[in-house]
Each structure stands twice: as C-alpha cells, then as structure tokens.
Amino acid sequence: MKTLKLELTNCYGIRKLDALLDFGASNAVGIYAPNGAMKSSLASTFQDVAEGKASRDRIFPSRVNARAIKDENGTDLAATSVLVVRPFEEGVRSGSSSATLLVNAKLRLQYEALHAEVNTARSSLISALKGSSKTKRPVDREFSAAFMGGADQFDAAVASVKEQLEGWEPVFKDVPYDLFQDDKVTAFLESGETRSALNDYVKKYNELLAASRFFKKVGFNYYQASNVAKELKSSGFFAAKHTVRLNASDGNEEISSDGQLQDLIDAEKAKISEDAALRAKFKELEKQINKNSQLRDFEAYLQANVELIPELADMAVFKRKLWLSYVKANQDLYTDFVNKLDLAAAGSKEIEEKAKQENTLWEAVIKIFNDRFEVPFRLHVANKPQVVIGKEVARLGFVFKDDLGDQEVERDRLLEALSTGERRAFHILNTLFEIEERRLSAQETLLVVDDIADSFDYKNKYAIVQYLLDLAKGTHFKLLVLTHNFDFFRTIVSRRLIARTGSFMVTKTNAGVALVEAQGVNNIFERVWKTQFFKQNDKKICCIPFMRNLIEFTRGDKHPDFLKLTSLLHWKSDSQQITVADLDVVYNRLFDQTGQSPNGTAKVIDLIEAEAANCLIAPDGLNFENKVLLAIAIRLRSEKFMADKINDAAWHAKITSHQTPELIERYRKDFPGAAENHEVLDRVALMTPENIHLNSFMYEPILDMSDRHLRRLFNEVSALT
C-alpha cells in the first residue's frame, strides 16, 4: 500500500471528497480538520470499510452515496486491512461484564457467537419442553434435578440422556407434569399407607401383565399400547394398507385396521382392569386418596388413566420418564441444542488454546502501557500461575499507587478514582492490544487514528506520538492520523511522524471538502510572513499583530513602537497617518534589519482596506492571511464607525486597553435604539480578537473559523449607519 485514492460522495456529511494519500515519503499521513469539517465523517467511512458495510449520509439517507478507496494498483481497500482507532467517549465501556480488557477482540467475538447460538437453541428447547409438560415450574431446574440431582446443570443433564432417547417412545408426552409434582400429591404418595396400597396394586398388576397375551411388564404395557394405537391412527398407518403383527404368547396375530387394533387392546385392558382382585386393590388405593379432599384433580386423572398407577411406585423414575417423553416429542430442537453444545465445546477449547498462546502478547502490551503512560496505576497479569499451567486465560490486575503505598483494586473502582485524562489513557489499552496483535501477525494494516490523544496531558500525548512513530518505522502499518487539535497536528509534524508532503488541512469548497497542503504548521510568522514583509502587502499586514506581541514581550506596552502598531489594530487619532515607511522602521528596529518597501509613502490603513477588498473575492480555501486581514479591517472599520458616532475625541483618547468593548458599551448607551447595529458590533467583539491577538505559539482559532463568516461580518460592518 503506497497510495490511497479516495473518491467519496455523501458519506456521513462529506458531500464530496477526491483526494490522493501518498505514503511514499513516510508511512503516515496527517489531516487537520477544524471542528465540523469532516474528521469524524472520514473515520466513520473507514470504519464501514473495516466492517464490510456500505456508507451513507445520516441526515439525508436518500442522497446517492458512493465510496471508492483504492490502492496504487486500483484494488479496493480490503476490510481486513483497516483498523480504526476511535476517540475515548465518556461513559462508554467496551466488552461484556464477563470479558476482560485486552482480550483478543476477534477471539472474544468468536467465543460469544458460539455461545449465543447455544443460548438461542437452549431457549427454544426449554420453551418447547415447557409447552409439552404444561408446567409452571422452571424447566431447566426440574430437568437438572431429575437427571443430575442438582438445579443448575441443565446443559449437562440434557447431554446425559442422549443414549436413553435413542430407543425411547414418547408415551408420556401428554401427561401434565405439575399434577404429579404437586406437594400434596408427593406427600400422599410417600405416606406409609399409600405406599402399602400401591405396592399391593403393582404386585397384582404385574401378575396380570405376565399372563397377558400381548402386554409386557417392561416395554409394552397397555398404556404404551394405547399410545401406539393413537399414533398409528393419526399417521394414517392402516389407511395406507399397512399391517402390524403382534407376537402373542399363543401365536402371532396380524392387525390390519385401527378398529381391530383398538378392540384387541381394549380386550386385553379389560382382562386386567376388570380383574376382581386388581379392582379390590384399586379400591384400597382410592380409599387412601379419598381421605384427602385436596387430591380431587389427581384422583380424577387416575380414574381416567388407571394404567399410570404402576408408575407411581417409583416417582423418581417416573419423573425421568416424563422428561424423556417431553424431550422425545421435541426431538429436532433437542438434537439442534446438543449439536450446538458439542460445537461450542470444541470451538471454545480451540479458542482458549489460541488465547493461551498469546501470553507473550499480553506481557508486551502491559509493558508498553506501564513504560510509556503516566497514570496512577500499574498493570499486571493477576492470575499468572493459572495462565502458566494453562488453566485460565490471562486476567488483568490493577495496582493503584500514591505517595503512601500501593493497593490492588477492581477495575470499576479504579475507573471511579481516575480523572478524565487518566480514563482516556485506560481506553488506550484496548487499542494497544489490537495493534500489537496485527504487528505480531505481520498483517499489513491501514491504521486510522481518530484524535485518540484529545484532552490528554502532555506526557501521555507525547507517549502516544512516540508509539505512533514506532509503528510508522515498521513495514506493516500505514497511518492516517486525523485530528481537530492543531497543537497535536503541529506535534506530529515537528516530531516527523508525517512528512510535509503528507500533512494536509481540510478546507470546505462549494462541492464539498478538499485536502490542501498544510499551512502555518511550523511558525507561519517566521517562515512565511516575515520573509515577505517588504514584498507582499498581505504578508506585511499579517505581521503587525506578531510584531506587536514581540515588542510587548521584549520592550513593554508603553514603548512607542507598541503604541504605533496598536493604532493599526485599533482605531486611534493617528491611525490614518501611519505610512508603510513608518511600519518599515518598526520592523527594522525590531529585527535589526535595513529593508525598505517600494510603497513607503502609502498609508497602511489604505493597504488594509485594499487587501480586505481582495479577500472578499478570493476563492475558497484555508485563506490563512485573509482571516487575519479581514479581522483587522473589521475591527478598524467598526471602531471608526463607533468613534465617529460617539464624537467624543477626549474620551476616546483616554482609552488605554480593551478599546473595542469600551466603544461598544458607550455606543449602546448613546444609541439604545440601534438594536441591529448592536448585534453586528457584538459579533465583532466575539469573532475578531482570536484572529488579531495571535502569537507564534497558539493560533488554532484562526484555523477553525471559516473566512466566510468574516467576509459576511466585514460586509455587515461596512453597511452600518
């Protein structure tokens, strides 16, 4: 990746951008964008590339969108080759409660995806079992208790019945679970008299089954036979001309119709259910039931399903039979869940093995953070012994430090104790891991860095710059650094993270936005304006505020040269008399020069007016000089307007500081009805100072403000009456 060609239309507020990013001179390109220009929009566009999804315009989603980002070979930028590092957002914490910082994001997502499928399959199975059993109880706890003896082992319990289900018929799938699990029913069945009556009944019942032609004690009793008859009828088995052969004790019998099968079953059932001795046993059981009026529903169900009575002799076994029947009735959901459990177990093991192999990466990231960032805590692997023996994935520990000692703290408590800047440094941890993982795998990556150093203290800001420098020196990273902080932008240029040919500023155009070569990064006064003082009128005028500041720093605000320059930034009685030659004298004296302008007799005020007029027709762009010129011209025009209206020269001459607000206050007092003029003059006081009172250390406000606002304000001031 040597170059990237960007062609964007309607991407998150970027109406149009065509640009070429060249990484030939350096592995990094920097873009300074004033607030609202396009920085976050461009980062969001690259995030879409990384996520493999289309970009759009949030505010105007119906606008036609286009995005093309190609390398020098005309190949689209691949999703896997992009990593976007977004700025810290207060209150946003990444990861789930069970995830630890620095966990491999890709592996974590794989792990969570596996278990998300398991969770979905589990929920579907539990919902189906709840419907089949008609229970109001927690299905997972009841099932676990039946097969595992515990209340929280549903997955293991489900997996344990796999073999039992292979030959199981869901004969009890229609039996209501809660009826037999009712506390009163349980207490009744466990009483001594009931147990005795049940045992007598079951003993006689088994004798009759043993004598039956078709029924068996195990595998095919008459309850199961009835269910088979129902299933065959509902499935149209006999209607399809199929037959069933029953192996009887006295010979085989061929069954060819629903009625024939039901008659046979009814006849066999009658031999058992109408047996006098068995009826006597049932009467004894019924007698015990009738002693408890609260068992009427249970009695009614048994009267209609007497064939279930033998199952009551061992309720634990019956309970398992019920659940096996409910599960068998939902075989597809059961199979899906078990398969996903198996896949998750195998996948989790593989993921954990990969995570174990990354211990060295963890150590590297922790060392980078501890060594480079200035925060009141240190990181370490809290469970290192367990990691070494492969029992656990590494978990971060935090030791808070102050002058009096150290204290191990939990992550959430630590975050509560940190300042905003320190929390921003903490946010860098996730970023470090993602980047180091790519560096370790030698994966070529475009790293889009979106103002991650914003609001950092200087030490941590420089730590980030140094880390980015280290990345840029390698062969696998190309850096696109986006920022709206001009001080940070100047830092990455001065530290040579980005070359001059790779440093850009965003300017708005009629079509959208454009990237232009960065201006004023390295002392625009010294390197650009000062060198052209005697040659170009616009540069000459732009030097005035810088020169005035230097004189103030070195000679004080009472020096004649300071006062003369003040008369070119504020309207004074002598403002109109100062010539270019006078200004040359101040310049030469300040810098020990002997230069001379060719238009020495010209009035500086006239030059300011003429250059301001040129600014009004200049094409769109950064227009650095235009902003200074317009601000000076606006200030002078507005102050002259107010001074002329107030018409109090003696009062005006006494103003020695803060002249603009003094004039505005007096004008308001003298002309209370000029409300529209008041609004214009308030904007003068608000918009012009940062563009005039600038120095070689900080002039970001002049970059952030569009000169369109100043052009409009100049025209408004010119129209004051």
C-alpha positions in Angstrom: 0.0 0.0 0.0 1.9 3.1 -1.3 -1.0 5.4 -2.1 -4.8 5.5 -1.4 -7.2 7.2 -3.8 -10.3 8.5 -2.1 -13.5 9.2 -4.0 -16.3 9.8 -1.6 -19.8 11.2 -2.1 -22.4 11.8 0.6 -20.6 9.8 3.3 -21.7 10.9 6.7 -21.8 14.6 5.8 -18.9 14.6 3.3 -20.7 15.8 0.3 -17.7 15.3 -2.0 -14.1 14.4 -1.4 -11.5 13.4 -4.0 -8.0 13.0 -2.6 -4.8 11.1 -3.0 -2.9 10.0 0.1 0.7 9.3 -0.6 2.7 7.2 1.8 5.9 7.4 -0.3 7.8 9.9 1.9 6.5 8.5 5.2 4.3 5.6 6.4 2.0 8.2 7.9 -0.4 10.9 6.5 -1.9 13.6 8.8 -5.0 15.6 8.3 -6.0 18.6 10.4 -9.7 19.3 10.2 -11.4 22.1 12.0 -14.4 21.1 14.1 -17.4 20.2 11.8 -15.2 19.8 8.7 -15.1 16.1 8.1 -12.8 14.3 10.6 -15.4 12.1 12.3 -17.2 11.5 9.0 -14.0 10.2 7.3 -13.3 8.0 10.3 -16.8 6.6 10.1 -16.4 5.9 6.4 -13.2 3.9 7.1 -15.0 2.1 9.9 -17.6 1.0 7.3 -14.8 -0.4 5.2 -13.4 -2.3 8.2 -16.9 -3.8 8.9 -17.6 -4.6 5.3 -20.7 -2.4 5.0 -21.9 0.4 2.9 -21.5 4.0 3.9 -24.4 6.5 4.0 -25.5 10.0 4.8 -27.1 10.0 8.3 -29.0 13.3 7.8 -30.0 12.8 4.2 -30.1 9.0 3.7 -31.9 9.3 0.4 -28.9 11.1 -1.2 -27.0 9.0 -3.7 -23.9 7.6 -2.0 -20.6 6.5 -3.5 -17.4 5.3 -1.9 -14.2 4.2 -3.6 -11.0 3.7 -1.8 -8.3 2.1 -3.9 -4.6 1.5 -3.7 -1.9 2.3 -6.3 -3.0 -0.9 -8.3 -6.6 0.2 -8.4 -7.5 -2.5 -5.9 -10.2 -1.8 -3.3 -9.1 -1.4 0.2 -9.8 -4.7 2.0 -11.8 -4.8 5.2 -9.2 -6.9 7.0 -6.5 -4.3 6.3 -8.3 -1.5 8.1 -8.2 -0.7 11.8 -10.0 2.4 13.1 -9.0 3.8 16.5 -11.8 6.0 17.7 -11.5 8.6 20.4 -12.5 7.9 24.0 -16.2 8.5 24.9 -17.1 9.2 28.5 -19.4 6.6 29.9 -18.8 4.1 27.1 -17.2 0.8 28.3 -16.3 -1.9 25.8 -16.9 -5.5 26.3 -19.4 -7.5 28.3 -19.3 -8.0 32.1 -17.5 -11.3 31.7 -14.9 -10.0 29.2 -11.6 -8.6 30.4 -9.7 -5.8 28.9 -7.0 -6.8 26.4 -8.9 -9.9 25.4 -8.4 -10.6 21.8 -11.5 -8.9 20.3 -11.7 -11.4 17.4 -11.5 -14.4 19.6 -13.9 -13.0 22.0 -16.4 -12.3 19.3 -16.0 -15.9 18.1 -16.5 -17.2 21.6 -19.5 -15.1 22.2 -21.0 -16.1 18.8 -20.6 -19.8 19.6 -22.4 -19.4 22.9 -25.0 -17.1 21.5 -26.1 -19.9 19.2 -26.2 -22.3 22.2 -28.2 -19.8 24.2 -30.8 -19.5 21.4 -31.1 -23.2 21.0 -31.4 -23.7 24.7 -34.2 -21.2 25.0 -36.0 -22.8 22.1 -35.8 -26.2 23.7 -36.8 -25.0 27.2 -39.8 -23.2 25.7 -40.9 -26.3 23.8 -40.5 -28.5 26.9 -42.5 -26.0 29.0 -45.3 -26.3 26.4 -45.2 -30.1 26.3 -45.1 -30.6 30.1 -47.6 -27.8 30.7 -45.6 -26.9 33.8 -45.3 -23.6 35.6 -42.0 -24.6 37.1 -38.5 -23.7 35.8 -37.9 -26.3 33.2 -34.1 -26.2 33.5 -34.1 -26.7 37.2 -36.7 -29.5 37.1 -34.8 -31.3 34.3 -31.5 -30.9 36.1 -32.9 -32.2 39.4 -34.4 -35.3 37.6 -31.2 -36.4 35.9 -28.3 -34.7 37.8 -29.6 -34.3 41.3 -28.8 -30.6 41.0 -30.6 -27.4 40.0 -28.1 -25.7 37.8 -26.7 -28.3 35.4 -29.3 -28.3 32.6 -26.8 -28.5 29.7 -25.0 -31.5 31.3 -28.3 -33.1 32.1 -29.6 -32.7 28.5 -26.3 -34.2 27.1 -26.5 -37.1 29.5 -29.8 -38.5 28.2 -28.7 -38.8 24.6 -28.3 -42.6 24.6 -31.5 -43.1 26.6 -33.5 -41.2 23.9 -32.3 -43.4 21.0 -35.0 -46.1 21.5 -37.4 -44.1 23.6 -41.1 -43.7 22.7 -42.8 -40.5 24.0 -45.6 -42.4 25.7 -46.0 -39.9 28.5 -45.7 -36.7 26.4 -49.3 -35.7 27.2 -49.1 -36.3 30.9 -49.3 -32.9 32.8 -46.1 -32.7 34.8 -47.3 -30.4 37.6 -50.1 -32.8 38.6 -47.6 -35.4 39.7 -45.1 -32.9 41.2 -47.7 -31.2 43.4 -46.5 -31.1 47.1 -49.8 -32.6 48.3 -49.6 -35.4 45.8 -45.9 -36.1 46.7 -46.8 -36.1 50.4 -49.7 -38.5 49.7 -47.6 -40.9 47.6 -44.8 -41.0 50.3 -47.1 -41.9 53.2 -46.9 -45.4 54.6 -50.5 -46.4 53.9 -50.3 -45.2 50.4 -47.0 -47.0 49.7 -48.5 -50.2 51.0 -51.6 -49.9 48.9 -49.5 -49.0 45.8 -47.2 -52.0 46.3 -50.2 -54.4 46.5 -51.7 -52.9 43.4 -48.4 -53.0 41.4 -47.8 -56.6 42.5 -51.2 -57.8 41.3 -50.9 -55.6 38.1 -47.6 -57.3 37.3 -49.1 -60.7 37.7 -51.8 -59.9 35.3 -49.3 -58.4 32.8 -47.3 -61.6 32.9 -50.4 -63.6 32.0 -51.4 -61.2 29.1 -51.2 -62.4 25.5 -49.6 -59.2 24.3 -48.6 -56.8 27.1 -45.3 -56.9 28.9 -44.2 -55.6 32.2 -41.3 -53.7 30.6 -41.5 -52.1 27.2 -45.1 -52.6 26.1 -47.8 -52.3 28.8 -51.3 -51.3 27.9 -50.7 -47.6 28.5 -47.9 -47.7 25.9 -50.1 -49.9 23.6 -52.8 -47.2 23.7 -50.3 -44.5 22.7 -49.1 -46.7 19.9 -52.7 -47.1 18.6 -53.2 -43.3 18.7 -50.0 -42.6 16.8 -50.8 -45.2 14.1 -54.3 -43.8 13.7 -53.2 -40.2 13.5 -50.4 -41.0 11.0 -52.9 -42.9 8.7 -50.8 -46.1 9.0 -53.7 -48.5 8.4 -55.3 -46.3 5.8 -52.1 -46.8 3.8 -52.8 -50.5 3.8 -50.0 -51.3 6.2 -50.4 -54.1 8.8 -49.0 -54.8 12.3 -48.0 -58.2 13.5 -48.3 -58.8 17.3 -46.3 -61.6 18.9 -48.7 -63.2 21.3 -48.0 -65.9 23.9 -50.2 -68.3 22.0 -49.2 -67.3 18.4 -48.9 -64.3 16.2 -51.8 -62.1 15.2 -51.9 -59.8 12.1 -53.7 -56.4 12.6 -54.9 -54.5 9.5 -57.1 -51.7 10.8 -57.4 -49.1 13.6 -60.6 -50.7 14.9 -59.1 -54.2 15.0 -56.0 -52.9 17.0 -58.2 -50.9 19.4 -60.5 -53.9 20.0 -57.6 -56.1 20.8 -56.1 -53.5 23.2 -59.5 -52.9 24.9 -60.0 -56.6 25.3 -56.6 -57.1 26.9 -57.1 -54.0 29.1 -60.4 -55.3 30.2 -58.9 -58.6 31.4 -56.5 -56.5 33.6 -58.6 -53.5 34.7 -61.7 -55.6 35.4 -59.9 -58.2 37.3 -61.7 -58.5 40.6 -58.6 -58.8 42.7 -57.0 -55.7 41.0 -60.2 -53.7 41.4 -60.1 -54.5 45.1 -56.5 -53.2 45.2 -57.6 -50.0 43.4 -60.4 -49.6 45.8 -57.9 -49.7 48.7 -55.8 -47.1 46.9 -58.9 -45.0 46.2 -59.8 -45.1 49.8 -56.5 -43.5 50.7 -57.0 -40.8 48.1 -60.5 -40.0 49.4 -59.0 -39.2 52.8 -57.6 -36.0 51.3 -60.1 -33.7 49.7 -57.3 -31.7 48.1 -56.4 -34.6 45.7 -59.6 -34.5 43.7 -57.8 -33.5 40.4 -55.2 -36.2 41.0 -58.0 -38.8 41.6 -60.0 -37.7 38.5 -56.9 -38.1 36.3 -56.1 -41.5 37.7 -59.7 -42.7 37.2 -59.3 -41.8 33.5 -55.7 -43.2 33.3 -55.5 -46.1 35.7 -52.7 -47.5 33.6 -50.4 -44.9 35.1 -50.9 -46.2 38.6 -47.9 -48.6 38.4 -45.6 -45.7 37.5 -46.4 -44.1 40.9 -44.5 -46.8 42.7 -41.2 -45.0 41.9 -41.7 -41.3 41.3 -38.1 -40.5 40.6 -38.1 -43.0 37.7 -41.5 -41.7 36.5 -40.2 -38.2 36.6 -37.4 -39.1 34.3 -39.7 -41.0 32.0 -41.9 -37.9 31.8 -39.0 -35.6 30.8 -37.7 -38.2 28.3 -41.1 -38.2 26.7 -41.3 -34.4 26.5 -37.8 -34.3 25.0 -38.6 -37.0 22.5 -41.7 -35.1 21.4 -39.3 -32.2 20.6 -36.5 -34.3 19.1 -35.5 -31.8 16.5 -35.0 -29.0 19.0 -33.1 -31.3 21.3 -30.8 -32.5 18.5 -30.1 -28.9 17.5 -29.2 -27.9 21.0 -27.0 -30.9 21.7 -25.2 -30.4 18.4 -24.6 -26.7 19.2 -23.4 -27.7 22.7 -20.8 -30.0 21.1 -19.7 -27.4 18.6 -19.4 -24.8 21.3 -17.4 -27.1 23.5 -15.0 -27.9 20.7 -14.8 -24.3 19.5 -14.3 -23.0 23.0 -11.4 -25.3 23.5 -9.8 -24.2 20.3 -10.3 -20.5 21.2 -8.9 -21.0 24.7 -5.9 -22.7 23.2 -5.3 -19.8 20.9 -5.7 -17.4 23.8 -3.2 -19.3 25.9 -0.6 -18.8 23.1 -1.0 -15.0 23.4 0.5 -14.7 26.8 3.6 -13.1 25.3 1.4 -10.5 23.6 -0.3 -9.7 26.8 3.0 -9.2 28.5 4.2 -6.9 25.6 1.1 -4.8 25.8 1.3 -4.4 29.6 4.9 -3.4 29.3 4.2 -0.8 26.7 1.4 0.7 28.8 3.4 0.6 32.1 6.5 2.1 30.5 5.0 4.8 28.4 1.9 6.1 30.1 1.8 8.3 33.2 -1.2 7.1 35.2 -1.5 6.4 39.0 -1.8 2.6 38.5 0.2 -0.3 37.2 -1.0 -3.3 35.2 -0.1 -6.9 35.8 -1.5 -10.4 35.0 -3.4 -11.1 38.1 -3.7 -14.9 37.5 -0.3 -15.6 36.1 0.3 -19.0 37.8 -3.0 -20.3 36.4 -2.1 -18.9 33.0 1.3 -20.7 33.0 -0.3 -24.0 33.7 -3.0 -23.4 31.1 -6.0 -23.4 33.4 -7.2 -19.9 32.8 -7.0 -17.1 30.2 -5.0 -14.1 31.5 -6.9 -11.6 33.6 -5.7 -8.0 34.2 -4.9 -6.8 37.7 -4.7 -3.2 38.7 -2.4 -1.7 41.4 -3.2 1.8 42.4 -0.2 3.8 43.6 0.2 7.0 45.6 2.8 8.6 47.9 1.7 6.4 50.8 1.6 3.0 49.2 0.0 0.5 46.8 -3.4 -1.1 46.7 -4.9 -3.8 44.5 -8.2 -2.6 43.1 -11.1 -3.8 41.0 -11.5 -2.4 37.5 -14.7 -0.4 38.2 -13.4 1.0 41.5 -10.2 2.1 39.6 -12.2 3.9 36.9 -14.2 5.8 39.6 -10.9 7.1 41.0 -9.3 8.2 37.7 -9.5 11.6 36.1 -10.9 12.0 32.6 -7.4 12.1 31.1 -6.4 9.0 33.0 -9.5 7.2 31.8 -8.6 8.1 28.3 -5.2 6.5 28.9 -7.0 3.5 30.2 -9.0 3.4 27.0 -5.8 3.1 25.0 -5.3 -0.4 26.4 -7.8 -2.0 24.0 -6.2 -0.1 21.2 -2.7 -1.3 22.1 -3.8 -4.9 22.1 -5.5 -4.7 18.7 -2.5 -3.0 17.2 0.1 -5.3 18.7 -1.8 -8.4 17.6 -1.6 -7.1 14.0 2.0 -6.3 14.4 2.7 -9.8 15.7 1.0 -11.4 12.8 2.8 -9.1 10.3 -0.6 -8.1 8.9 -0.5 -5.0 6.6 -2.8 -2.5 8.1 -4.1 1.0 7.5 -4.4 2.4 11.0 -6.9 5.2 11.0 -6.2 7.2 14.2 -9.1 9.5 15.1 -8.0 12.0 17.8 -7.0 9.4 20.4 -4.8 12.0 22.2 -7.5 14.6 22.6 -7.6 16.1 26.1 -4.5 14.1 27.2 -1.9 15.7 29.4 1.3 16.4 27.5 3.3 13.5 28.8 0.7 11.0 27.7 0.1 12.8 24.5 3.8 12.5 23.7 3.7 8.9 24.7 1.1 8.3 22.0 3.1 10.2 19.4 6.1 8.2 20.2 4.2 4.9 19.9 2.8 6.0 16.5 6.3 6.9 15.4 7.4 3.4 16.3 4.6 1.9 14.3 5.4 4.1 11.3 9.0 2.9 11.3 7.9 -0.6 10.7 6.8 -2.1 7.4 3.3 -3.3 8.1 1.5 -0.2 9.1 0.3 2.8 7.2 -1.0 5.6 9.5 -3.8 8.0 8.7 -3.9 10.5 11.6 -7.0 12.6 11.9 -7.2 15.5 14.4 -9.0 18.7 15.1 -6.4 19.7 17.6 -3.9 22.0 15.8 -1.3 21.7 18.6 -1.3 17.9 18.3 -1.1 18.3 14.5 2.0 20.5 14.8 3.5 18.0 17.2 3.2 15.1 14.8 4.7 17.2 12.1 7.5 18.5 14.2 8.3 15.0 15.5 8.4 13.9 11.9 5.7 11.3 12.2 4.4 12.7 9.0 6.3 14.4 6.2 5.4 17.8 4.9 4.1 16.3 1.7 1.8 14.1 3.8 0.4 16.8 6.0 -3.0 18.2 5.0 -5.7 20.6 6.1 -9.3 20.3 5.3 -11.0 23.2 3.5 -14.6 23.5 2.6 -15.5 24.1 -1.1 -18.7 24.7 -3.0 -18.7 21.0 -4.0 -17.8 19.5 -0.6 -14.4 19.4 1.1 -10.8 19.2 -0.2 -7.4 18.4 1.3 -4.8 21.1 0.8 -1.2 21.3 1.8 -0.9 22.2 5.5 -0.1 25.9 6.2 1.4 27.6 9.2 2.4 24.3 10.9 6.0 25.5 11.7 5.7 29.2 12.7 4.0 30.8 9.8 5.1 34.2 11.0 8.8 33.4 10.9 8.9 31.2 7.8 6.3 32.8 5.6 5.0 36.3 6.5 8.2 37.8 7.9 10.2 36.7 4.8 7.8 38.5 2.6 7.3 41.7 4.7 8.9 44.1 2.2 7.4 42.3 -0.9 3.8 41.5 -0.3 1.2 43.8 1.2 -1.0 41.0 2.7 2.0 39.4 4.5 3.2 42.8 5.7 -0.2 43.5 7.4 -0.4 40.0 8.8 3.0 40.6 10.6 1.5 43.5 12.6 0.0 41.5 15.4 3.0 39.3 15.7 5.4 42.3 15.8 3.2 44.0 18.4 3.3 40.9 20.7 7.1 40.6 20.4 7.5 44.3 21.3 5.2 43.8 24.3 7.2 40.8 25.4 10.6 42.5 25.0 10.0 46.2 25.5 6.7 46.6 27.2 3.3 48.0 26.2 4.4 51.6 26.7 7.1 51.5 24.0 6.4 53.9 21.1 6.6 51.1 18.5 4.0 49.1 20.5 1.7 52.1 20.6 2.1 52.8 16.8 1.2 49.2 16.0 -1.7 49.4 18.3 -3.0 52.3 16.2 -3.0 49.9 13.2 -5.1 47.3 15.1 -7.4 49.8 16.9 -8.8 53.0 15.6 -6.8 55.9 17.1 -6.4 59.5 16.2 -3.2 58.8 14.4 -4.3 55.6 12.6 -4.8 57.3 9.2 -1.4 59.0 9.3 0.8 55.9 9.6 2.7 55.1 6.4 4.3 52.0 5.1 7.7 53.6 5.7 6.7 54.1 9.4 5.9 50.4 9.6 9.2 49.5 7.9 11.0 51.5 10.7 9.3 49.5 13.4 10.1 46.2 11.6 13.8 47.1 11.0 14.3 48.3 14.6 12.6 45.1 16.0 14.6 42.7 13.8 17.8 44.7 13.3 17.2 45.0 9.5 17.6 47.6 6.9 14.8 46.7 4.5 12.6 49.1 2.6 9.2 48.7 1.0 8.7 50.1 -2.5 5.4 51.8 -1.5 6.8 53.6 1.6 4.5 56.7 1.2 1.3 54.7 1.1 -1.0 54.8 4.2 -1.1 51.4 6.0 -4.9 51.9 6.6 -5.4 52.2 2.8 -3.4 49.0 2.3 -5.6 47.2 4.8 -8.7 48.3 3.1 -7.4 47.3 -0.3 -6.3 43.9 0.8 -9.6 43.3 2.6 -11.4 44.0 -0.6 -9.2 41.3 -2.3 -10.2 38.9 0.4 -13.8 39.3 -0.4 -13.3 37.9 -3.9 -10.7 35.2 -3.0 -11.5 31.6 -3.9 -12.5 29.2 -1.1 -9.6 27.7 0.9 -7.8 27.9 4.2 -7.0 31.6 3.4 -4.9 32.0 6.5 -3.8 35.5 5.6 -7.3 36.5 4.6 -8.6 35.8 8.1 -6.1 38.0 9.8 -6.6 40.8 7.2 -10.4 40.7 7.5 -10.3 40.6 11.2 -8.0 43.7 11.4 -10.1 45.5 8.8 -13.4 44.7 10.6 -12.0 45.8 13.9 -10.8 49.1 12.4 -14.0 49.9 10.5 -16.3 49.1 13.4 -14.2 51.2 15.9 -14.1 54.1 13.4 -17.8 53.9 13.0 -18.4 53.9 16.7 -15.9 56.7 17.4 -17.4 58.9 14.7 -20.9 58.3 16.0 -19.9 58.9 19.7 -17.9 62.0 18.6 -16.1 62.5 21.9 -12.3 62.7 21.0 -11.2 63.5 24.5 -13.0 60.5 26.0 -11.7 58.3 23.2 -8.1 59.3 23.7 -8.2 58.2 27.3 -8.9 54.6 26.4 -5.7 52.6 27.0 -6.9 49.0 26.9 -9.9 46.9 25.8 -10.9 49.6 23.4 -13.5 47.6 21.4 -15.7 46.7 24.4 -15.3 50.2 25.8 -16.6 51.7 22.5 -19.4 49.1 22.3 -20.6 49.9 25.8 -20.5 53.7 25.1 -22.3 53.2 21.8 -25.1 51.2 23.4 -25.5 53.9 26.0 -25.6 56.7 23.4 -27.7 54.9 20.8 -30.0 52.5 22.6 -32.4 52.2 19.7 -29.8 50.8 17.2 -30.5 47.2 18.1 -29.4 45.8 14.7 -26.1 47.6 15.0 -25.6 46.3 18.5 -25.9 42.8 17.2 -23.3 43.3 14.5 -20.9 45.0 16.9 -21.3 42.2 19.4 -20.2 39.8 16.7 -17.1 41.9 16.0 -16.1 41.6 19.7 -16.8 37.9 19.6 -15.1 36.9 16.3 -12.1 39.1 15.7 -9.9 39.0 18.8 -8.5 35.5 18.3 -7.6 36.4 14.7 -5.7 39.5 15.8 -4.2 38.8 19.2 -2.2 35.8 18.0 1.3 34.7 18.7 3.8 32.1 17.4 2.7 29.5 20.0 -1.1 29.3 19.5 -3.2 30.3 16.6 -5.6 27.4 16.3 -8.8 29.6 16.5 -7.9 31.3 13.2 -7.8 27.9 11.5 -11.0 26.7 13.0 -13.1 29.7 11.8 -14.1 29.9 8.1 -13.3 33.1 6.4 -16.8 33.1 5.0 -18.0 34.3 8.4 -15.5 37.1 8.4 -16.4 38.1 4.9 -20.1 38.3 5.9 -19.2 40.3 9.0 -17.0 42.7 7.0 -19.9 43.5 4.7 -22.2 44.0 7.7 -19.8 46.3 9.4 -19.4 48.2 6.1 -23.2 48.7 6.0 -23.5 50.2 9.5 -25.3 53.5 9.5 
